[in-house]
Amino acid sequence: MLGILVLSHGSRRKEYNELLKEFAVKLKEKHSYSLVTTAYMEFDTPTLAEGVRELINRGAGRIIVVPLFLAPGNHMVRDIPEEIEKVKSLMGKEIDIQLASYIGVDERVVEILHERIQEAI
């Protein structure tokens, strides 16, 4: 079964972290993924490892880590891939964990920015 782990930087502000949970709920509802959870790189739990463990315990045999990151900063380039490799070795069994791409410069994001500009005018 496919598990989806929506991953964010995390914040000391609970409001920020709650938004990530809303993304996960909407992703699950709109696209009918049965196993979706969230994790944070810093400042809150669950961690990436804890999120992976939760998905495996719920029956996931394959996990896609979906980073809610705009650009290829240190977390995307170094920290997340290293953490995924560490989790794989700690699990003690073969688990398929894939890292999806960061958001990047996407026309849909450009349109959202335009909408926010229009709202502010």
Secondary structure, 3 states (H helix, E strand, C coil): CEEEEEEECCCCCHHHHHHHHHHHHHHHHHHCCCEEEEEECCCCCCCHHHHHHHHHHCCCCEEEEEECCCCCCHHHHHHHHHHHHHHHHHHCCCCEEEECCCCCCCHHHHHHHHHHHHHHC
